[in-house]
Amino acid sequence: MKLSLSLLGTVVYGLVIRLLYGSLSSILEIMSLSFLFLVPALIGFITIILIPYEKIRSRSRAFFLPWYPCIGLLILTIYFEIEGTICWLMIFPIYSSLAGLGGIIAYSIKRSRKEKDQSPNKLQISLLALLPICLGFAEGDRTSVSRECVIACELVIDATPQEVWHQLTHIDSIKANEHHGGVTGLLGFPTHQSTRLDNVAVGGSRVATFEKGLVFYEKVTQCIPEKQLALSIKTLPDQIAADVLDEHIVIGGKHLNMLGDVYELQSMPGGKCKITLSSRFVICTPFNWYASIWAHWLMNDVLQSELSLIAQRCAEQKKDS
């Protein structure tokens, strides 16, 4: 019974902290070390410190028991649309690991003091539970640092640079059978609907439209026909509906922003063409080393789908001719 109450109690604790950070977002930053690193560690610590010693028995059990409240939080926050699936997917590996670490620390303390029948000090636990709020006020967004990233994908297409260039500059509407979304599609990232370029020259405007009103406004900054097309990118985060992207990864927001794309075409033997698409973007978190891993993985999926669309259209054009 005490095991169940401990697990339920830490779920409630985690949910209350999340709601507090959400309601006080002007002074408490969810994308902070206090929330994303300290809170899970305390969830694990409090879970194990409240459970009788004889019900834990081993370090491995102390590590994995806190995963239950973490999973409970995941389910509740997604169900009530407090958090998005993409954000949980990115943070859960480190979140659950920190909870497990907190559990091991609590287990070591209980073991060293041999507190098998002694109740934990409620005042100390209460003070620990309030620590993320106190540190969160002090931290704010001061630990966030901007980092510019570049990712590039390339694909060899069985078509000439002239044919590839034509498809690149005339994407227009995209049919359902032309979608090549992989991981991002499974995670619910809006589907690409159209890309329209009004003038294939420097100063030309290109608008890329996705589902649910996600729009990228792009300007041609360099244009060398059949060789290179460079674009700057702008989004209007205030016009992106809340259900399009999780609030922490809104493009153009405080944590993620797209800067520009560059397409480069290179003639290859046998009438083929290698097309390279590189994208520049900025991430701003206290843990860019971790965020950049996910950003590169997801961006790679997006860029590959764009190149696959061009390759498919070149193949269809060749087949029809």
N, C-alpha and C positions, 0 to 999 in steps of 0.2 A: 504493500500500500504506500509506504514511504517512498519507494522508488518511483511509482507513478506520479505522486504528488510533486516530487523533485523535478521530474521531467516536464510536467505541466507547468510548474512554477517558473522554470527557466524559459519556456515558450512565451508565457505571459510577460516576463521581464523583457525579453528581446523585442516583443511586439510593442510594448509601452515605450521603450527607448526609441524604436523606429518612428513611432507616431510623434514623439516629442521632437525628434530631429526634423521630421517633416513639417510640423506646425511652427517650429522656430527656425525655419530655413534661412532667415535673414542673418542669424547669428550662429547657427549650428550647421556645419557643412557635412552632408552625408558622405561625400567623397573625401573623407578625412581619415587620418590614421586612428583617431579616437574612436570613430564609429566602425570602420571596416576591419580594424586589427584588434583593438582593445575589447570591444563588445563581444565578439565570438570567444576570445580567450576567457572572459569573465563568465560567459554562458557555460563553458566547459568547467571552469573552476567551481562555480556555484552549484552546478549539477552534481558533481562528485563530492563536494564538501558537505552537502545535505544528505547524501546517501550513507546508510550505515556501512562501516568498513567491511563487514563480512559479506555484504552483497556485491562488492566490487571484485575482490579476490586477486586481481592481476592488473598490471599496467596496460595490457592490451584492452581489457574491458574498460578501464578508466579512460582510454583514448577514444574508444568507439561509442560508449554510452552517450556522450554529448552530441553525437551526430543525430540522435533522435530529435532533440529540440530544434536543431538546425534544419532538419527536414520538415518538421512541423511549421517552422517559420516560413520556409520556402513555399509550402502549400498554401498557408493562410494569406501571405502577402500577395501571391499571384492570384489566388481566388478572389480576393477583395480588391484587386487591381492597385495595390499599394506599390508593388514592384513589378518589373517586367521580366519575362522569361530570359531574355538575352543577358540582362544584368546578373541574374542569379546564376546562369550558366558560367559566366566569366568569373564570378567571385566565389562560387561554392567550393571549388577545390582548396583555395587558401582559407576560406571561412571555416570549413569543417576541420581542416588541419590545425588551425589555431585553437578551435574549441577543444580538439583532442589534446593539444599541448597544455591548455589550461586544466583539463581533467587530470593529466599526469602530474602536474604540479600539486594539485589538491590531494591526489592520492599519496604522493610522497610525504606531504605534510601530515596527513592522517596516520600514515604508517610510522613515521618517525616519532610522533607523539603517542602512538598507540591509543587513539581516541575511538576505540570500538564502541564504547557505551556512552561516551561523553558528547553532549550536544554542542554544536558549533557556537561560537560567540556571535549572537545575532547582531550586535552593534557593529562588529568588524565587517560582517557580511553586508550590512546596510550601507556602510561607508564605501565599501568596494563597489557596490551596485551603483552608487551615485558618481563614481569616478569618471565614467565617460561623459557625463553632462558637464562636470567641472572642467575637465580637460578640453572638451569640445568648445566651450565658451572661449577658452584661452587660445585654442588652435585656430578656429575659424577656417579660412582658406589660406592661411599664411604658409602652410607647408606645400601647397600646390606649385608646381613648376612647369612652365611651358617647354615642350620639346617638339621640334619639327622632324617629321619622319618622311621618308621616300620609299615607295615600294614600286617595283617594276615587274611586269609580266610580258612574255613574248610568245609568239606563235608563228610558225611557218605555214603559209597558206598557199595552196596550189592555184595561184592566180598571179597575174602581173601586178606591179605597183600601180599601174593605171587603173586596173579593175578594183584593187583594194581601196585606192583613194576615192573612187566613185562611191563605193559602198559606205565608206567612212563618212563622207560628207553628205550622204543622202539616206540617213537611217530612217527618218520620218516615223511612221507608226509601226509598232512591233506587234506581231500576231502572237496568239497564245502558244502556238507550236514552236515559236522562236525563243522562248524563255529558256535560259540555261542556268538558272539559279541552283546552287548546290546547298551548302550549309546555310547561307543567308536566307534562302527560300524556306527551308525547314523551320528556321527561327522566326519566320513571319516578317522579314524585311520586305517593304513594299516592292511590288513588281514593276519593272521598267515598262512604261507604256509607249513613250515616243521621245525622239530627239530631233529637233528641227533647227537647222542652221540657215539664217537668212542671207548670208553673204560669205563666200569662201575667200576671205581676204582679212587682213589685219583690221580690227575694229568690228568685224562681224559678230553678231549675237547668236548664241546657241542656247536653246532651252531644253533641258532634259526633264521630262515629267514622269513621275512614278505614281503608284496608287496612293489613295488617301490624301492627295494634295501635296505630296512631297515634290518640290521643284528645285532644280539647280539652274541658276542663271549664270551663263558663261560668256566670256568675251575672248575673241581670237586675238592673241598677243603676238603670234608669229605664224606665218603661213608660207611654206615652200611646197608648191604643188608636187604631189607624188613622193614627197620626202618627209615633211614634218608639219604637224599641226599642234600648236601650243595654245592652251586656254587657261584663263583665270576663272575661278569659281566663286560664286556668292550664293548664300542661302539666306532666307528670311525666317529665323527660328521662331519669331512671334506668330508667324502664319502657319506653323506646323502644328496640326492637331495633337492633343495629348495622347491619343491612341495610336499614333503613327510610329513613334519611337519612344523608348523609355526616356524619362526626363533627364537621366544622367548621361545619355549619349545622343542628345539632340544635336544634329549637325548644324554648326554655326553657333552653338551654345558655349558655355564657359569651359566645357571639358573636351570638346571635339570640334574641329573646324577644318573644312576642306579649302585648300589654297589653289590648286591647279592641276591640270592633266597635260601630258605631252604624248602625242602619237608620233612615232618615227617609223618610216618605211625603208626597207633595204632590199634591193634586188638580189635574188638568189639564183643559182644555176637551175636550168630546166624550166625557166619561165615562172618561177615561184617568188614569193615575197615574204620576208620576215617583218612582222609588225610588232613593235614594242610599245606598250602603254605604261607610262610611269605616272604615279600620282603623288602629290605632296599634300600633307595634312599635318595638323598640330593637335597634340594631346596635352592636356593640362591636369595633372593629378599629383598626389604626393608619392605615387608609386608607379611612375612611368615605365620602369623596367618590366613591370607585370602587365600594365595596360597595353604596352607596345606589342607584346606577344600576341594578344588577342586582336589588336587593331590590324596587324600585318596579316594574320590568318583570315580575318573576315574581309579585309580589303582585297587580298589576293583572290578570294572567291568572286568578288564583284568585278574585278578587272578581267579575270578569265572569262566570265560570262559575256562581257562586252566584246572581247576578241572572238569568242566562239560565234557570236551573232554575225559578225562581219564575215567570218570564214564560211558559215552556213549560207549566207546570201551570195557569196562569190561562187560557191559550189552550185547553187540553184541557177545562177545566171549562166554559168558554163553549160549546165545541163540543158537549159532552154535554148541556147544559141546553136 
